[in-house]
């Protein structure tokens, strides 16, 4: 029986799921929907622009789209433009691979002052997400505080701390590169409520901070234990031991560089201070506030509820049992488990959900549904302009052609440009 599957979201979790499905059932017809005119979700708009190796997984997905069984349908928002109930009429299974695109609030006074940004918006700004191209963050003071001790926080301070030469081979957007290179930065702060052992950054990303041309990590040795606690999971223990080793090495440094990166462990922000804009950050138990002109919170994301899509809880998780939300409706990735893990984390989980879908198909005696042809006709009737794979390739070609020397691309950052190039053969 020919089955049709709709995947909502073209980030790594959705595409790993598509890959796992097609490896077992190459006869499947799968449509991947995305509200953006461009595919790859987190890989394109979330992975740091100087981590091109991490982005290389898109080559695998390129081959997947070229196989004939997988279609890209961009510039269509499932839940509003295209109600989920309408999708369910035409597809035998729907997989929600929504990711998490809403910043968690800090919940402290002053967080709405100009100069305070969530990491989703700030990272989206320098990564060319069309929702955030006009953010124009305040970076006109010497100090920037990043609240959080995970890899996203590490990415932000690294991108802020690198020189233009260090960023030359990245795909950071030109408007962001110019703003950052012109910023008078002397002090960056990474602030975490917990200690160095509990911090969630990984060792490779932490070690990178010690190799920056103009940045010196500053760690208070009294914040560092001599060893990690006993009884930890062995894999987790190895990461924490390595992190502690790196932090001890940072604490021993005395090199003189123009930008200092301060690690503030066991530190709780109490209020963002300022008169009309961010001017400081009050920390619990400390009389003198940090003098900063920018505060960026990197404390996690939530899955936003869109139209008639199932709502997410306070953790950003859509209620599910091992990926099953309701008969014929599944969820993968951050919307399934919460915003945690790296891109490869999604591979194993996506395969388990794919296995469940195929097992459910084996037990299903209902006739297969109409699939993409009927839905395409409905989209045209609604006047919705979908960007297909050929449209994405036109966008990609335009970005590559506009790249500055050494950079792989110069991303299109305006909705109108993406839609115009993507929709025009």
C-alpha positions in Angstrom: 0.0 0.0 0.0 1.3 3.4 -0.9 1.4 5.7 2.2 1.8 9.4 2.2 3.5 11.2 5.2 3.6 14.8 6.1 6.5 16.1 8.2 6.0 19.6 9.7 9.4 21.2 10.0 12.5 20.7 7.9 15.1 20.8 10.7 17.4 17.9 11.7 14.8 16.0 13.7 12.2 16.0 10.8 14.8 15.1 8.2 16.4 12.4 10.2 12.9 10.9 10.6 12.4 11.1 6.8 15.7 9.4 6.2 14.9 6.6 8.6 11.5 6.1 7.0 12.8 6.0 3.5 15.6 3.6 4.3 13.0 1.0 5.4 10.2 2.0 3.0 11.6 3.7 -0.2 8.1 3.5 -1.7 6.8 6.1 0.8 5.9 9.6 -0.4 6.9 12.2 2.1 6.2 16.0 2.0 8.2 18.2 4.3 6.5 21.5 5.2 8.2 24.6 6.6 7.0 28.1 7.3 10.3 29.5 6.0 11.1 29.5 2.3 14.4 27.7 3.2 15.0 24.2 4.7 17.2 22.9 7.5 15.8 24.9 10.5 18.2 24.9 13.3 21.1 23.9 11.1 20.7 27.1 8.9 19.5 29.6 11.6 20.7 28.2 14.9 24.1 26.6 14.5 26.9 29.1 14.9 28.1 30.6 11.6 31.7 29.7 12.3 30.8 26.0 12.8 30.6 25.1 9.2 31.5 21.4 9.9 28.4 21.0 11.9 26.3 22.4 9.1 27.8 19.8 6.7 25.0 17.4 7.6 22.9 19.3 5.1 24.8 17.4 2.3 23.1 14.2 3.5 19.7 15.9 3.4 20.4 17.3 0.0 20.8 13.7 -1.3 17.6 12.7 0.4 15.6 15.4 -1.4 17.2 14.4 -4.6 15.9 10.8 -4.4 12.4 11.5 -5.7 10.4 10.4 -2.7 10.8 13.5 -0.5 9.4 17.0 -1.4 10.0 20.3 0.2 7.1 22.7 0.6 8.3 25.9 2.1 6.6 29.2 2.8 3.6 27.4 4.2 2.7 27.5 7.9 1.0 24.4 9.0 -1.5 25.3 11.7 -2.6 28.7 10.2 -2.0 28.9 6.4 -2.7 25.2 6.2 -4.8 23.8 9.1 -3.6 20.5 10.7 -7.1 19.1 10.2 -6.7 19.7 6.4 -3.3 17.9 6.4 -4.9 15.0 8.2 -7.4 14.6 5.4 -4.7 13.9 2.8 -1.8 12.1 4.7 -1.7 8.7 6.4 0.7 10.0 9.1 1.8 13.5 10.3 5.1 14.1 12.1 5.5 17.3 14.0 9.1 18.4 14.0 8.5 21.9 15.2 11.6 22.6 17.2 11.5 25.3 19.8 11.4 28.9 18.6 10.3 31.0 21.6 12.8 32.3 24.1 12.1 31.6 27.8 11.6 34.8 29.8 14.1 35.7 32.5 11.3 36.6 34.9 13.2 39.5 36.5 12.6 43.2 36.6 13.9 45.2 33.6 14.0 42.4 31.1 12.0 44.4 28.6 14.5 47.2 28.5 16.1 47.9 25.1 19.4 46.0 25.0 18.0 42.8 26.6 17.6 40.0 24.0 16.7 36.4 24.0 19.2 34.1 22.4 16.8 32.9 19.8 16.4 36.5 18.5 20.1 37.3 18.9 21.4 34.2 17.2 18.7 34.6 14.5 19.9 38.1 13.9 23.5 37.1 13.1 22.5 33.9 11.4 20.1 35.6 8.9 16.7 34.4 10.1 14.2 36.7 8.3 12.1 37.1 11.5 15.1 38.9 13.2 16.9 40.7 10.4 15.8 44.1 11.9 16.8 43.4 15.5 19.8 45.8 15.3 20.9 45.0 18.9 22.6 47.6 21.1 26.3 46.8 21.1 27.6 50.2 21.8 29.0 49.7 25.4 32.1 47.8 26.6 30.2 45.1 28.5 27.9 42.3 27.4 26.3 39.8 29.8 25.1 36.4 28.6 22.9 34.6 31.1 23.3 30.8 30.6 26.0 28.2 30.7 25.2 26.0 27.8 26.5 25.7 24.2 24.2 28.5 23.0 25.8 30.9 25.5 29.3 29.7 24.5 28.4 30.3 20.8 27.3 33.8 21.5 30.3 34.9 23.5 32.6 33.3 20.9 31.0 35.0 18.0 31.1 38.3 19.9 34.8 37.7 20.8 36.2 36.6 17.5 38.0 39.0 15.2 36.8 39.6 11.7 39.8 37.5 10.4 38.6 34.6 12.6 35.1 34.9 11.2 36.1 35.3 7.6 35.2 31.7 6.5 31.9 31.7 8.4 28.5 32.6 7.0 27.7 35.3 9.5 25.5 37.9 7.9 27.4 41.0 6.8 25.2 43.4 8.8 25.9 41.5 12.0 29.6 41.1 11.2 30.0 44.8 10.7 28.1 45.6 13.9 30.1 43.2 16.0 33.5 44.2 14.6 32.6 47.8 15.4 31.5 47.1 19.0 33.8 48.5 21.7 33.9 45.3 23.7 36.3 44.8 26.6 34.3 42.5 29.0 32.1 39.6 28.2 30.3 37.7 31.1 28.9 34.2 31.1 26.5 33.9 34.1 25.2 30.6 35.5 23.1 29.9 38.6 24.9 26.6 39.1 28.5 25.6 39.4 31.1 24.5 36.9 30.4 20.8 37.2 26.7 21.4 36.5 27.3 23.6 33.5 25.8 22.1 30.3 28.4 23.2 27.7 30.4 20.5 26.0 34.2 20.2 26.2 35.0 21.0 22.5 32.9 24.2 22.6 34.4 25.3 26.0 38.0 24.6 24.8 37.4 26.9 21.7 37.0 29.8 24.0 40.6 29.4 25.1 41.9 29.7 21.5 40.5 33.1 20.5 42.9 35.7 19.3 41.7 38.6 21.4 39.9 37.0 24.3 41.2 35.8 27.6 39.0 33.6 29.7 38.8 34.7 33.3 37.9 32.0 35.9 38.1 32.4 39.7 40.0 29.3 40.9 38.0 29.3 44.2 34.9 28.5 42.1 36.4 25.3 40.9 36.4 22.0 42.8 39.4 19.7 42.6 37.3 16.8 41.3 33.8 16.0 40.1 31.4 14.1 42.5 31.4 10.4 42.4 28.5 8.3 41.2 27.9 10.1 37.9 27.1 8.3 34.7 30.5 7.4 33.1 29.9 9.2 29.8 28.7 12.3 31.7 31.6 12.1 34.1 34.1 12.1 31.3 32.7 15.3 29.9 32.6 17.0 33.3 36.1 15.9 34.1 37.3 17.4 30.8 35.4 20.6 31.4 36.9 21.0 34.9 40.4 20.4 33.5 39.8 23.1 30.8 38.5 25.6 33.4 41.4 25.0 35.7 43.7 25.7 32.8 41.8 29.0 32.1 42.2 30.0 35.8 45.9 29.7 35.5 46.3 32.1 32.6 47.7 35.5 32.9 48.1 36.5 29.2 47.1 40.0 28.3 44.4 40.3 25.7 42.0 43.2 25.0 38.8 41.3 25.8 38.1 39.5 29.0 35.6 36.6 29.2 34.4 36.3 32.8 32.9 33.0 34.0 30.5 33.8 36.9 29.3 30.6 38.5 26.8 30.3 41.4 25.5 33.7 40.3 21.8 34.7 40.1 20.7 37.8 38.1 18.1 39.8 40.1 17.3 42.7 37.8 18.3 44.3 34.5 19.0 48.0 35.3 18.8 51.1 33.2 17.0 54.3 32.4 15.5 53.8 28.9 18.0 51.1 28.0 20.2 48.4 29.6 22.9 49.9 31.7 23.7 47.2 34.2 22.8 43.9 35.7 22.1 43.4 39.4 23.4 40.1 40.8 22.1 38.5 44.0 24.4 39.0 47.0 26.6 41.6 45.2 26.4 45.3 46.0 27.9 46.6 42.8 26.0 45.7 39.6 27.8 44.6 36.4 28.3 47.5 34.1 26.9 46.2 30.8 25.0 47.7 27.9 23.6 44.5 26.6 22.1 41.4 28.3 21.4 38.2 26.3 19.5 35.4 28.0 20.4 31.9 26.8 18.3 29.9 29.3 16.3 27.7 26.9 13.5 27.7 24.4 9.8 26.8 24.3 7.7 25.3 21.5 5.2 27.9 20.4 1.6 26.8 19.8 0.5 27.7 16.2 -3.1 27.7 15.1 -4.7 24.2 15.5 -1.4 22.4 16.3 -1.4 20.6 19.7 -0.2 22.9 22.5 3.1 22.5 24.3 3.5 22.4 28.1 5.7 24.8 30.1 8.7 22.7 29.1 7.9 23.2 25.5 6.9 19.6 25.1 3.8 18.3 23.2 2.1 15.5 25.2 3.1 12.2 23.6 3.8 8.6 24.4 7.1 7.6 22.9 6.4 10.0 20.0 2.7 9.2 19.5 0.5 12.2 20.1 -2.8 10.8 18.7 -3.6 8.1 16.1 -1.8 9.1 12.9 0.0 12.1 14.6 3.6 11.9 15.9 6.2 14.3 17.3 10.0 14.2 17.2 12.9 16.4 18.4 12.6 19.3 20.8 8.9 19.3 20.7 8.9 15.7 21.8 11.5 15.8 24.6 12.3 19.5 25.3 15.2 21.7 23.9 18.2 19.6 24.8 21.0 17.7 23.1 23.0 18.2 19.9 22.1 17.7 16.3 23.2 14.0 16.3 21.0 13.4 19.4 18.0 13.6 17.1 19.1 10.8 14.8 18.4 7.8 17.2 15.2 9.3 18.5 13.9 10.1 15.0 14.5 6.5 14.0 12.6 5.2 16.9 9.6 7.3 15.9 10.0 6.2 12.3 9.9 2.6 13.5 6.7 3.2 15.4 5.1 4.9 12.3 5.9 1.9 10.1 4.7 -0.6 12.8 1.4 1.3 13.0 1.1 1.2 9.2 1.5 -2.6 9.3 -1.5 -2.9 11.7 -3.6 -0.4 9.7 -6.3 -1.7 7.3 -7.7 1.6 6.3 -7.2 2.6 2.6 -4.3 5.0 1.9 -5.2 8.7 1.6 -4.8 10.9 -1.4 -1.5 12.6 -0.5 0.2 15.5 -2.1 -1.7 15.9 -5.4 -5.0 16.8 -3.7 -3.3 19.0 -1.2 -1.4 20.9 -3.9 -4.7 21.7 -5.6 -6.1 23.0 -2.3 -3.0 25.2 -1.7 -3.4 26.8 -5.2 -7.1 27.4 -4.5 -6.1 29.3 -1.3 -3.6 31.4 -3.3 -0.7 30.1 -1.2 2.7 30.3 -2.9 4.7 27.3 -1.8 8.5 27.3 -2.4 9.6 23.9 -3.7 13.1 22.3 -3.8 13.9 24.1 -7.1 13.0 27.4 -5.5 15.3 26.7 -2.5 18.1 25.9 -4.9 17.5 29.3 -6.6 17.8 31.0 -3.2 21.0 29.0 -2.4 22.5 29.9 -5.8 21.8 33.6 -5.2 23.4 33.4 -1.7 26.5 31.7 -3.0 26.9 34.2 -5.8 26.7 37.1 -3.3 29.3 35.6 -0.8 32.2 37.7 0.3 35.6 36.3 -0.2 36.2 33.2 2.0 32.6 32.9 3.1 30.3 30.1 1.7 27.3 32.4 1.3 25.7 35.7 2.0 22.3 34.8 3.3 19.2 36.5 2.1 17.6 38.0 5.2 14.4 39.6 3.9 11.1 37.7 3.5 10.3 39.5 0.3 13.7 38.6 -1.3 13.4 34.9 -0.2 9.9 34.6 -1.6 10.6 36.5 -4.8 13.7 34.4 -5.7 12.2 31.2 -4.5 9.0 31.5 -6.4 10.4 32.8 -9.7 11.7 30.1 -12.1 
